[in-house]
C-alpha cells in the first residue's frame, strides 16, 4: 500500500497487512430458467415472521382487496465452497458454524394481498436505500398504486455497515479475519461540509492503532487541488477523530481526507447473495429450512421485478453485473429490474473495507470505488483500457438476464456520467452504442437527483448552492414505466422506445457553453462542470487517476432547458429554466458542483423586466396570451406524454390540476 505521505511509508508498512484481491465475478451455472415449486436448496433461509397485521387498518384496495403487513427477519447460511458464492469477497475468511456454513441475518418486510388470488402475480422487490423504503412515497403515492395494481411488495436488508432502527431494514454479516487474526489495511475516510471550526468525524471502520505516526490527515479546497497535510486533529477513540479546521483559505466545503490503518472488514458482499436467495425462495420455494411454509404461498408468484432508487439502483446494476441474478439452481431471480437515478454507476459493496454509503460526486467522495468500467448494459470495448465487458455479459452467458427499464434524471448526466450508458466514452469523441433488445433507457429532463414532483419550489432557500434547487421530479414517469415493465415481463408487451439522448441526434454534446447553447442568464454562472471520470488505480491509497473518459451532457433550448429525454409539461410550457446541475455558493468551495442538486431559474415575468435585466429568455407574458393559454399548452404537453406511454392519465391530470391552481399567468 502507498502512503500519501512518503515520510510515513515505512511506518505504515509495519502496520498494514497487504492481501491479494479476490475476484468479484460470480460463478455462472448452466441456464435453467424454469421455476417449479421446490424446497429451498442449500444455502438455506429461514423466515421468522415477528408481526403480522392488516395494512392501513384493513383498507380495501380496489380489486386487490385488503393487504397485510408482515415483518421479521431472515436467518441464512452460505456455503463458502459453493461455486455460486465464489465471487463473494472474503467469504472464505468468515467464521463458520458446525456445518461449515457462514451465517447471516437480514430484516424483511412484506406487503401482500390477504387473498393471494386477487394479486397480480408479480413480486415487486425494492432494494432499500440505506435501510429505507423509498418506493412507498415516490412510487406507491397517495393513491396506493402498488396495492391497487395487486403487487406483492417485498423489502429485505442488504447493507451491513449501518445500524438498524425500528424503521430501517439492514443486514448483519460477519467480520472477516486472517485465520482468526484481525485483517488490517489502509482505509481512506473523507469529510466535507464540516464548517470552519472544530468537528468530530466518524470512521467507517475501527482504527487498528491509535498511533498518529501511521496516519495522515490532509485538506484541500477543491477536488482537483493538491492535498495539504495538517496536524490539527486527535483520536477520540478507535471510531472517531476530532479535527480543527486550518482556516483560510479553506471554506466550510473543504475536503478532509483521513488515511489510517483500519481493522475488522465486514463481508458485505453477502448482501448480494442474501437478496438472491431470499427472493428465489419467495418466488418458488415450498418451505424454508425450518419447515415453515412460504408466506406468499406456492404458485402465487409468476414474475419478479426489482426496483432500486439511487444507492439501491446502483446495487441492482452491480447485482446483475456480478452474476447474482442467477440463483443456486441456475434460475433467473428477477425477470425485470428498474434502476432509478443510478446513472452509469455500480456500488462499492463486494470489496474488503467497502464504504457502501458513499456515492461519487464531482466535489466530494469523488474517488469512490464502483464507478469504473463497464458502464453500459451491452458489451463495449473500453477505449481507455481495451477491455470488453458489459453489465449484462455474465447473465447473457447463462440466459438469466432480466429485462431492464432504467430511468435517470438530468442530474445523472452531470453527476453520474449518464452518457456512458449510451456512448462508448471515447475521449476523442464519444460514439453512440446499440442497446440490447431487453433494455430501455429513459432520461427525465430538468430534474435533480430525485426531486419533489412540483412545478415551483416550496422554498427559496439555496442552502450551500448558488441557485434554488429544481423542484421537478421523476416519480410520475417511474409509475408509468413500472407498469409497462410489468406488462413486458408478464405479457411480452414492450414499453416505449428508449428516450435518453444521443450523439447522432445532437442531443448529447460536450459540456462547454458554446456546445450546449446554455444562455447568458443574469445572475447565473455556467462553467460546464460535471463529475469527470478517469481510469483509477484503487490499490493505491489515495487512488491514482489516469486518462479521462469522454462524458457528454444535454444540449439545451433557448430557455436553457434540456432537449434530451422526456420533457415534462413544466418544461414544454415553462415558467422557469430547470437544470440538472447547480454550483456551490461562496464559502462552500465556490464554483464546484452542488451535490445532487439542479437549478430553478425563474423566467422574467414581463418584456420590460427582461429588457431591464438583459435576460435573453422570452418572458412569461410574451409567451402566453393569458392564463388559459398557459394551462392549454401545459395540458397539451401532458397529453402527449400519456400518448407516448410516459405518463399515466391519472398522473397527467394531477400535473394539469397543479398548473391550473398556480394562477401565475395574467
Wavefront OBJ file of the C-alpha trace (Angstrom):
o trace
v 0.000 0.000 0.000
v 1.236 3.506 -0.848
v 1.184 6.225 1.767
v 0.040 9.705 0.704
v 2.805 10.972 2.940
v 6.137 9.459 1.754
v 7.868 10.077 5.063
v 5.404 7.676 6.709
v 5.583 4.865 4.189
v 7.950 2.728 6.267
v 5.870 3.107 9.403
v 2.710 2.227 7.551
v 4.297 -0.871 6.110
v 4.892 -2.167 9.614
v 1.191 -1.923 10.460
v -0.716 -2.719 7.301
v -1.239 -6.253 6.039
v -1.261 -6.366 2.246
v -3.526 -9.061 0.837
v -4.361 -10.355 -2.610
v -7.631 -9.068 -4.082
v -10.313 -11.719 -4.515
v -12.030 -11.848 -7.916
v -15.515 -10.319 -7.925
v -17.028 -12.134 -10.878
v -19.629 -14.613 -9.684
v -19.732 -18.185 -10.967
v -22.072 -18.801 -13.882
v -24.035 -22.066 -13.827
v -25.783 -23.568 -16.843
v -29.031 -21.818 -17.636
v -32.141 -23.267 -16.034
v -34.984 -20.761 -16.240
v -37.981 -22.753 -15.112
v -39.287 -22.128 -11.598
v -41.033 -25.286 -10.411
v -42.210 -25.436 -6.834
v -39.333 -26.959 -4.930
v -37.903 -26.986 -1.421
v -35.224 -24.389 -0.930
v -31.784 -25.769 -1.632
v -28.589 -25.226 0.290
v -27.633 -22.486 1.239
v -30.752 -22.211 3.353
v -33.007 -19.415 4.509
v -35.389 -19.368 7.461
v -38.089 -16.684 7.563
v -39.004 -15.607 11.069
v -42.225 -13.567 10.978
v -42.383 -11.421 14.112
v -45.510 -9.371 13.350
v -48.473 -9.831 11.031
v -51.121 -7.127 10.867
v -53.672 -5.576 8.491
v -52.150 -2.929 6.252
v -53.610 0.542 6.775
v -56.277 -0.787 9.152
v -57.645 -3.246 6.639
v -58.338 -0.733 3.866
v -59.583 -2.276 0.626
v -57.508 -1.502 -2.465
v -59.801 -1.902 -5.455
v -59.947 -5.394 -6.905
v -56.862 -6.372 -4.866
v -58.858 -6.165 -1.652
v -57.196 -5.975 1.752
v -53.444 -6.264 2.322
v -51.454 -7.491 5.285
v -48.043 -6.389 6.546
v -45.504 -8.992 7.670
v -42.268 -8.006 9.347
v -39.426 -10.088 10.761
v -36.005 -11.339 9.832
v -34.354 -13.998 7.724
v -31.670 -16.332 9.055
v -29.486 -17.518 6.206
v -26.433 -19.638 5.548
v -23.936 -19.527 2.702
v -21.601 -22.326 1.705
v -18.150 -20.775 1.177
v -17.212 -23.701 -1.079
v -20.248 -23.445 -3.356
v -19.419 -22.192 -6.867
v -22.406 -19.819 -6.714
v -20.718 -17.966 -3.828
v -17.194 -17.917 -5.242
v -17.377 -14.227 -6.095
v -18.121 -13.019 -2.547
v -15.022 -11.247 -1.297
v -13.661 -12.661 1.999
v -16.439 -15.245 2.392
v -13.663 -17.793 2.847
v -12.339 -15.710 5.757
v -15.639 -15.532 7.641
v -16.386 -17.701 10.689
v -18.386 -20.861 10.008
v -20.796 -22.926 12.079
v -20.520 -26.648 12.835
v -21.766 -27.426 9.324
v -19.105 -25.260 7.698
v -21.628 -22.587 6.721
v -21.368 -18.801 7.073
v -24.399 -17.390 8.851
v -26.152 -14.045 8.388
v -29.367 -12.295 9.342
v -31.317 -9.628 7.472
v -34.551 -7.768 8.191
v -37.574 -8.393 5.966
v -40.939 -6.740 5.353
v -43.723 -7.971 3.073
v -46.963 -6.296 1.976
v -49.219 -8.822 0.284
v -52.879 -9.287 -0.616
v -54.760 -11.206 2.062
v -56.324 -13.180 -0.768
v -53.394 -14.221 -2.950
v -55.751 -14.905 -5.860
v -56.547 -11.186 -6.005
v -52.905 -10.255 -6.544
v -51.416 -9.648 -9.982
v -48.865 -12.462 -9.641
v -45.841 -10.137 -9.571
v -43.397 -9.923 -6.669
v -42.042 -6.366 -6.597
v -38.814 -6.187 -4.602
v -37.389 -2.822 -3.593
v -33.717 -2.811 -2.678
v -33.774 -0.454 0.294
v -31.695 2.743 0.293
v -29.550 2.890 3.441
v -32.192 0.702 5.026
v -35.058 2.994 3.975
v -38.149 2.109 1.940
v -38.294 4.916 -0.632
v -40.794 3.356 -3.027
v -43.828 3.814 -0.777
v -43.608 7.587 -1.034
v -42.218 8.111 -4.501
v -43.861 5.263 -6.466
v -46.827 3.994 -4.459
v -48.044 7.537 -3.898
v -51.172 8.874 -2.262
v -53.344 6.659 -4.470
v -51.590 3.427 -3.334
v -50.781 2.468 -6.919
v -48.826 -0.669 -5.996
v -51.644 -2.100 -3.888
v -54.340 -1.097 -6.352
v -52.405 -2.953 -9.055
v -52.074 -6.058 -6.870
v -48.288 -6.255 -6.454
v -46.798 -8.344 -3.667
v -44.187 -5.974 -2.275
v -41.008 -7.173 -0.536
v -38.087 -5.438 1.136
v -35.036 -7.006 2.769
v -31.961 -5.543 4.377
v -28.740 -5.933 2.401
v -26.404 -3.265 3.788
v -24.350 -4.489 6.721
v -22.373 -1.406 7.746
v -25.206 0.718 9.179
v -27.125 0.359 12.443
v -30.692 -0.892 12.406
v -33.648 1.104 13.737
v -37.372 0.483 14.145
v -37.984 1.844 10.658
v -34.949 0.624 8.701
v -34.122 -2.788 7.230
v -30.474 -3.812 7.482
v -28.223 -6.844 7.317
v -25.994 -8.461 9.937
v -22.939 -10.059 8.317
v -19.739 -11.443 9.891
v -16.296 -9.887 10.142
v -13.507 -11.455 8.113
v -10.259 -12.486 9.784
v -6.946 -13.930 8.696
v -7.045 -17.321 10.429
v -8.553 -15.644 13.484
v -6.190 -12.665 13.457
v -7.504 -9.187 12.593
v -7.191 -8.071 8.978
v -5.569 -4.630 8.829
v -5.309 -2.370 5.796
v -5.137 1.312 4.967
v -8.584 2.892 4.722
v -9.461 6.338 3.418
v -12.211 8.346 5.121
v -13.475 11.648 3.727
v -15.282 14.527 5.430
v -16.859 17.522 3.649
v -19.059 20.466 4.700
v -17.927 20.274 8.325
v -17.728 24.035 8.801
v -14.664 26.052 9.734
v -14.383 25.271 13.437
v -13.738 22.063 15.394
v -15.754 18.993 14.471
v -15.917 15.223 15.036
v -15.612 12.698 12.231
v -16.883 9.116 12.456
v -14.562 6.487 10.977
v -16.014 3.792 8.698
v -14.006 1.003 10.404
v -12.234 0.851 13.773
v -8.647 2.025 13.833
v -6.143 -0.800 14.281
v -3.928 1.503 16.339
v -4.233 4.999 17.791
v -0.620 5.760 16.882
v -0.686 9.086 14.984
v 2.623 8.255 13.319
v 0.955 5.772 10.955
v -1.905 8.038 9.892
v -2.326 11.101 7.748
v -4.915 13.888 7.537
v -4.991 16.257 4.561
v -7.195 19.096 3.377
v -7.946 20.649 0.001
v -10.465 23.268 -1.063
v -11.440 21.598 -4.328
v -11.329 18.024 -5.510
v -8.628 18.789 -8.077
v -6.394 20.707 -5.631
v -3.230 19.160 -4.158
v -3.578 17.673 -0.684
v -2.057 19.652 2.191
v -1.136 17.611 5.315
v -2.430 19.072 8.601
v -1.747 18.130 12.211
v -4.712 19.756 13.980
v -6.513 16.548 14.866
v -6.603 13.818 17.500
v -8.215 10.424 18.098
v -11.190 10.449 20.468
v -11.365 6.658 20.276
v -10.931 3.985 17.623
v -14.073 5.136 15.739
v -13.813 8.953 15.993
v -11.405 11.767 15.315
v -11.631 15.415 16.339
v -10.422 17.943 13.777
v -9.885 21.690 13.910
v -10.139 23.336 10.502
v -6.968 25.193 9.472
v -8.998 28.263 8.458
v -8.350 30.407 5.410
v -8.079 29.834 2.534
v -10.228 26.758 3.235
v -14.002 27.213 3.338
v -16.689 25.135 5.010
v -16.830 22.988 1.868
v -13.194 21.889 2.100
v -12.389 18.189 1.665
v -10.671 16.482 4.606
v -9.140 13.095 3.803
v -8.046 10.816 6.637
v -5.939 7.747 5.825
v -5.373 5.283 8.646
v -4.791 1.563 9.357
v -8.230 0.021 9.920
v -9.313 -3.439 11.041
v -12.309 -5.777 11.001
v -13.746 -5.678 7.466
v -17.333 -6.903 7.196
v -18.149 -9.458 4.491
v -20.537 -7.010 2.868
v -20.837 -8.863 -0.443
v -23.085 -11.351 1.353
v -25.823 -8.749 0.856
v -25.927 -9.708 -2.815
v -26.284 -13.421 -2.000
v -28.918 -12.801 0.671
v -31.002 -10.825 -1.829
v -30.589 -13.620 -4.369
v -31.514 -16.486 -2.045
v -34.458 -14.851 -0.279
v -36.164 -13.702 -3.469
v -35.540 -17.051 -5.146
v -37.178 -18.809 -2.193
v -40.147 -16.431 -2.042
v -40.739 -16.932 -5.725
v -40.739 -20.694 -5.890
v -39.887 -22.309 -2.561
v -42.343 -24.506 -0.671
v -40.942 -24.479 2.858
v -37.934 -22.783 4.391
v -35.040 -24.562 6.105
v -37.001 -24.731 9.381
v -40.049 -26.265 7.701
v -42.152 -23.086 7.751
v -44.426 -22.638 4.725
v -43.614 -19.902 2.220
v -45.583 -16.855 3.479
v -46.534 -15.952 -0.100
v -47.971 -19.397 -0.764
v -46.968 -21.803 -3.501
v -47.898 -20.737 -7.010
v -48.962 -17.169 -6.182
v -45.935 -15.561 -7.845
v -45.495 -15.758 -11.591
v -42.996 -12.954 -12.172
v -40.466 -10.921 -10.221
v -39.312 -7.315 -10.606
v -36.658 -5.471 -8.608
v -36.641 -1.692 -8.237
v -33.946 0.458 -6.684
v -33.618 4.217 -6.230
v -30.197 5.947 -6.223
v -27.904 3.836 -3.993
v -30.134 0.807 -4.443
v -30.361 1.375 -8.189
v -26.581 1.090 -8.252
v -26.933 -2.025 -6.089
v -29.191 -3.639 -8.697
v -26.851 -2.838 -11.582
v -23.961 -4.457 -9.702
v -26.166 -7.352 -8.558
v -26.805 -8.232 -12.197
v -23.234 -7.498 -13.326
v -21.658 -9.758 -10.704
v -23.879 -12.697 -11.637
v -26.245 -12.772 -8.674
v -29.381 -12.738 -10.820
v -28.730 -16.453 -11.247
v -29.827 -18.405 -8.180
v -28.139 -21.525 -6.815
v -30.325 -23.745 -9.007
v -29.311 -21.821 -12.150
v -32.654 -19.995 -12.464
v -33.329 -16.339 -13.017
v -34.059 -14.412 -9.807
v -35.604 -11.206 -11.212
v -37.382 -11.148 -14.558
v -37.135 -7.365 -14.674
v -35.040 -4.718 -12.941
v -35.665 -0.979 -12.702
v -32.626 1.054 -11.611
v -33.700 4.653 -10.935
v -31.302 7.646 -10.851
v -28.282 5.328 -10.834
v -26.537 6.794 -13.893
v -23.610 4.752 -15.176
v -22.509 3.748 -11.687
v -22.389 0.500 -9.745
v -21.850 0.179 -5.979
v -18.921 -0.192 -3.594
v -20.149 -3.291 -1.767
v -18.415 -6.550 -2.646
v -14.940 -5.379 -1.597
v -12.816 -5.516 1.506
v -13.323 -2.398 3.661
v -16.060 -1.125 1.322
v -17.922 2.053 2.286
v -21.370 1.427 0.894
v -22.929 4.775 1.767
v -20.518 6.746 -0.402
v -21.626 7.980 -3.811
v -19.283 9.736 -6.182
v -19.866 13.432 -6.832
v -17.762 15.991 -8.652
v -16.522 17.598 -5.435
v -16.933 15.192 -2.538
v -16.451 11.408 -2.409
v -15.247 11.716 -5.974
v -12.899 8.726 -5.801
v -15.439 6.196 -4.589
v -14.987 2.691 -5.940
v -17.757 1.154 -8.005
v -17.750 3.736 -10.796
v -15.309 2.031 -13.137
v -15.875 0.254 -16.460
v -18.195 -1.315 -17.549
v -20.938 1.289 -17.619
v -23.315 0.228 -20.396
v -25.627 -2.782 -20.371
v -24.381 -4.202 -23.671
v -20.829 -5.331 -24.415
v -18.492 -2.402 -25.081
v -14.787 -2.124 -25.786
v -13.331 0.350 -23.296
v -11.472 2.996 -25.336
v -9.007 3.633 -22.479
v -8.135 0.124 -21.251
v -9.056 -2.088 -24.187
v -11.260 -4.308 -22.004
v -14.535 -5.655 -23.352
v -17.407 -6.011 -20.912
v -20.990 -5.034 -20.136
v -23.445 -5.136 -17.254
v -25.349 -7.984 -18.927
v -22.355 -10.035 -20.083
v -22.459 -12.647 -17.306
v -26.202 -13.205 -17.354
v -26.195 -13.378 -21.146
v -23.902 -16.399 -20.930
v -26.308 -18.148 -18.543
v -29.574 -16.883 -20.042
v -30.547 -15.308 -16.725
v -30.705 -11.646 -17.760
v -33.651 -9.542 -16.629
v -35.470 -7.056 -18.798
v -34.169 -3.597 -17.873
v -36.047 -0.310 -17.599
v -33.517 2.300 -16.447
v -34.751 5.793 -15.502
v -32.430 8.727 -14.791
v -32.940 12.384 -14.041
v -30.930 15.086 -15.749
v -28.587 15.292 -12.748
v -27.358 11.811 -13.639
v -25.877 13.175 -16.876
v -23.912 15.811 -14.949
v -23.262 13.983 -11.686
v -23.276 10.289 -12.642
v -21.848 10.280 -16.209
v -25.123 9.014 -17.628
v -23.864 9.462 -21.184
v -21.641 6.400 -20.655
v -24.827 4.302 -20.722
v -25.440 5.250 -24.343
v -21.986 6.172 -25.704
v -18.574 4.491 -25.686
v -16.883 7.277 -23.668
v -14.071 7.767 -26.178
v -12.280 10.972 -25.109
v -11.537 11.713 -28.773
v -15.269 11.856 -29.447
v -17.875 9.514 -27.918
v -19.959 7.406 -30.287
v -23.482 6.084 -29.786
v -23.959 2.492 -28.629
v -26.530 -0.005 -29.822
v -28.632 -1.087 -26.846
v -29.602 -4.707 -26.122
v -33.165 -5.611 -27.107
v -34.120 -6.197 -23.465
v -33.008 -2.727 -22.307
v -34.879 0.582 -22.245
v -33.226 3.807 -21.088
v -35.138 6.962 -20.155
v -33.981 10.411 -19.065
v -36.268 12.931 -17.343
v -35.051 16.401 -18.270
v -34.654 19.222 -15.764
v -34.629 17.062 -12.652
v -32.115 16.924 -9.780
v -31.102 13.706 -8.018
v -34.637 12.808 -7.005
v -36.872 15.866 -6.977
v -40.130 16.967 -5.427
v -42.539 16.489 -8.386
v -43.612 20.118 -8.328
v -43.681 22.963 -10.858
v -42.474 25.596 -8.403
v -40.214 25.094 -5.366
v -41.696 25.169 -1.892
v -38.808 27.286 -0.592
v -36.353 29.834 -1.926
v -33.640 28.501 0.384
v -30.454 27.853 -1.576
v -28.503 26.054 1.161
v -24.897 25.744 0.019
v -25.892 26.200 -3.652
v -25.925 29.261 -5.910
v -29.446 28.621 -7.224
v -32.695 27.267 -5.800
v -32.927 23.521 -6.403
v -35.080 22.306 -9.280
v -38.459 21.091 -7.940
v -39.149 18.742 -10.842
v -39.176 15.000 -10.159
v -39.405 11.697 -11.987
v -41.943 9.800 -9.852
v -44.852 10.145 -12.272
v -42.711 8.827 -15.137
v -41.439 5.964 -12.966
v -45.002 4.981 -12.027
v -45.994 4.722 -15.687
v -42.870 2.841 -16.735
v -43.072 0.387 -13.827
v -46.444 -0.765 -15.085
v -45.021 -1.016 -18.586
v -42.134 -3.130 -17.253
v -44.633 -5.400 -15.525
v -46.533 -5.814 -18.787
v -43.281 -6.508 -20.632
v -42.276 -9.212 -18.151
v -45.688 -10.799 -17.713
v -47.204 -10.493 -21.174
v -44.390 -9.555 -23.531
v -45.873 -6.123 -24.312
v -42.876 -3.897 -24.965
v -42.577 -0.495 -23.283
v -41.957 2.719 -25.232
v -38.684 3.076 -27.097
v -35.711 4.431 -25.145
v -35.564 8.204 -24.783
v -32.228 9.205 -23.355
v -30.424 11.273 -25.992
v -27.689 10.532 -28.500
v -24.647 11.943 -30.231
v -26.039 11.483 -33.722
v -29.234 13.268 -32.708
v -27.141 16.194 -31.387
v -28.862 15.913 -28.026
v -25.730 14.882 -26.076
v -22.781 17.232 -26.514
v -19.548 18.341 -24.797
v -20.139 20.483 -21.715
v -18.800 23.790 -22.999
v -21.312 26.636 -23.135
v -20.922 27.007 -26.886
v -21.712 23.303 -27.375
v -24.695 23.157 -25.026
v -26.097 26.530 -26.039
v -26.867 27.491 -22.446
v -27.977 31.144 -22.462
v -26.259 34.013 -20.640
v -28.809 34.452 -17.853
v -28.210 37.355 -15.445
v -27.053 36.144 -12.030
v -26.333 32.618 -13.253
v -22.842 31.154 -13.594
v -22.370 28.405 -16.165
v -18.961 26.714 -16.071
v -19.765 23.379 -17.726
v -18.516 21.440 -14.708
v -19.542 17.786 -14.382
v -18.421 14.740 -12.411
v -15.458 13.734 -14.560
v -14.242 10.142 -14.550
v -10.794 8.666 -15.087
v -9.348 5.185 -15.133
v -8.408 4.776 -11.476
v -5.976 2.581 -9.551
v -7.664 1.805 -6.241
v -4.780 -0.327 -4.989
v -3.024 2.948 -4.232
v -4.087 4.966 -1.184
v -5.221 7.562 -2.085
v -6.211 6.259 -5.525
v -4.251 7.286 -8.614
v -6.149 8.506 -11.663
v -5.184 8.231 -15.319
v -6.847 9.069 -18.619
v -10.363 10.533 -18.547
v -13.449 9.292 -20.355
v -15.399 11.482 -22.724
v -18.569 12.457 -20.864
v -21.416 14.326 -22.567
v -24.268 16.491 -21.266
v -27.569 17.721 -22.759
v -27.871 20.376 -25.439
v -30.498 22.919 -24.382
v -33.212 25.071 -25.943
v -33.313 28.886 -25.910
v -34.550 28.817 -22.303
v -31.693 26.586 -21.090
v -33.912 23.510 -20.701
v -32.506 20.171 -21.871
v -33.667 18.879 -25.234
v -32.753 15.264 -24.486
v -35.038 12.754 -22.817
v -38.609 13.031 -21.574
v -39.564 16.694 -21.233
v -42.228 17.132 -18.583
v -45.116 19.571 -19.184
v -43.371 22.047 -16.881
v -40.509 22.214 -19.425
v -42.659 22.195 -22.562
v -44.737 25.032 -21.085
v -42.116 26.605 -18.800
v -42.245 29.171 -16.058
v -38.509 28.729 -15.422
v -35.271 27.169 -16.552
v -34.844 23.781 -14.870
v -31.400 22.186 -14.950
v -29.764 19.016 -13.674
v -26.798 20.961 -12.260
v -26.133 23.598 -9.628
v -22.936 25.133 -8.242
v -21.675 25.631 -4.722
v -22.019 29.134 -3.310
v -19.352 31.375 -1.779
v -17.968 29.940 1.449
v -18.713 26.355 0.397
v -15.988 25.550 -2.184
v -17.478 28.116 -4.552
v -17.943 27.031 -8.156
v -17.767 23.278 -7.513
v -20.875 21.199 -8.252
v -23.576 21.305 -5.593
v -24.299 17.689 -4.550
v -27.418 16.151 -6.066
v -28.964 19.498 -6.939
v -30.448 21.012 -10.061
v -31.345 24.652 -10.625
v -34.608 26.585 -10.741
v -34.172 29.920 -12.518
v -37.491 31.791 -12.973
v -38.278 33.325 -16.332
v -38.691 37.110 -16.437
v -42.342 37.947 -15.873
v -42.682 40.748 -18.417
v -40.962 42.110 -21.501
v -39.835 45.234 -19.630
v -38.285 43.108 -16.877
v -36.497 41.045 -19.497
v -35.096 44.135 -21.199
v -34.108 45.819 -17.927
v -32.081 42.825 -16.759
v -30.739 41.740 -20.144
v -32.297 38.289 -19.818
v -32.295 36.554 -23.238
v -35.253 34.299 -22.349
v -38.751 35.141 -23.509
v -40.849 36.485 -20.644
v -43.955 34.768 -19.298
v -46.376 37.413 -20.609
v -44.743 37.279 -24.051
v -45.074 33.518 -24.444
v -48.578 33.012 -23.014
v -51.534 35.131 -24.153
v -53.243 34.626 -20.829
v -53.700 32.150 -18.007
v -55.911 29.859 -20.079
v -53.275 29.709 -22.825
v -50.651 28.588 -20.314
v -52.875 25.800 -18.990
v -53.755 24.773 -22.553
v -50.093 24.440 -23.562
v -49.304 22.585 -20.338
v -52.243 20.192 -20.865
v -51.257 19.517 -24.472
v -47.748 18.533 -23.351
v -49.181 16.228 -20.656
v -51.484 14.559 -23.185
v -48.525 13.905 -25.489
v -46.646 12.109 -22.726
v -49.695 9.975 -21.981
v -49.928 9.065 -25.657
v -46.227 8.122 -25.655
v -46.662 5.883 -22.596
v -44.503 8.059 -20.332
v -47.337 9.205 -18.039
v -50.475 7.599 -16.678
v -53.627 9.627 -17.442
v -54.273 9.972 -13.702
v -50.842 11.458 -13.034
v -51.089 13.748 -16.053
v -54.397 15.059 -14.682
v -52.728 15.733 -11.321
v -49.987 17.746 -13.039
v -52.531 19.787 -15.007
v -54.500 20.465 -11.826
v -51.347 21.791 -10.167
v -50.646 24.075 -13.125
v -54.248 25.241 -13.113
v -54.021 26.146 -9.429
v -50.921 28.330 -9.808
v -52.756 31.323 -11.287
v -49.421 32.982 -12.048
v -50.024 33.992 -15.651
v -52.031 37.209 -16.169
l 1 2 3 4 5 6 7 8 9 10 11 12 13 14 15 16 17 18 19 20 21 22 23 24 25 26 27 28 29 30 31 32 33 34 35 36 37 38 39 40 41 42 43 44 45 46 47 48 49 50 51 52 53 54 55 56 57 58 59 60 61 62 63 64 65 66 67 68 69 70 71 72 73 74 75 76 77 78 79 80 81 82 83 84 85 86 87 88 89 90 91 92 93 94 95 96 97 98 99 100 101 102 103 104 105 106 107 108 109 110 111 112 113 114 115 116 117 118 119 120 121 122 123 124 125 126 127 128 129 130 131 132 133 134 135 136 137 138 139 140 141 142 143 144 145 146 147 148 149 150 151 152 153 154 155 156 157 158 159 160 161 162 163 164 165 166 167 168 169 170 171 172 173 174 175 176 177 178 179 180 181 182 183 184 185 186 187 188 189 190 191 192 193 194 195 196 197 198 199 200 201 202 203 204 205 206 207 208 209 210 211 212 213 214 215 216 217 218 219 220 221 222 223 224 225 226 227 228 229 230 231 232 233 234 235 236 237 238 239 240 241 242 243 244 245 246 247 248 249 250 251 252 253 254 255 256 257 258 259 260 261 262 263 264 265 266 267 268 269 270 271 272 273 274 275 276 277 278 279 280 281 282 283 284 285 286 287 288 289 290 291 292 293 294 295 296 297 298 299 300 301 302 303 304 305 306 307 308 309 310 311 312 313 314 315 316 317 318 319 320 321 322 323 324 325 326 327 328 329 330 331 332 333 334 335 336 337 338 339 340 341 342 343 344 345 346 347 348 349 350 351 352 353 354 355 356 357 358 359 360 361 362 363 364 365 366 367 368 369 370 371 372 373 374 375 376 377 378 379 380 381 382 383 384 385 386 387 388 389 390 391 392 393 394 395 396 397 398 399 400 401 402 403 404 405 406 407 408 409 410 411 412 413 414 415 416 417 418 419 420 421 422 423 424 425 426 427 428 429 430 431 432 433 434 435 436 437 438 439 440 441 442 443 444 445 446 447 448 449 450 451 452 453 454 455 456 457 458 459 460 461 462 463 464 465 466 467 468 469 470 471 472 473 474 475 476 477 478 479 480 481 482 483 484 485 486 487 488 489 490 491 492 493 494 495 496 497 498 499 500 501 502 503 504 505 506 507 508 509 510 511 512 513 514 515 516 517 518 519 520 521 522 523 524 525 526 527 528 529 530 531 532 533 534 535 536 537 538 539 540 541 542 543 544 545 546 547 548 549 550 551 552 553 554 555 556 557 558 559 560 561 562 563 564 565 566 567 568 569 570 571 572 573 574 575 576 577 578 579 580 581 582 583 584 585 586 587 588 589 590 591 592 593 594 595 596 597 598 599 600 601 602 603 604 605 606 607 608 609 610 611 612 613 614 615 616 617 618 619 620 621 622 623 624 625 626 627 628 629 630 631 632 633 634 635 636 637 638 639 640 641 642 643 644 645 646 647 648 649 650 651 652 653 654 655 656 657 658 659 660 661 662 663 664 665 666
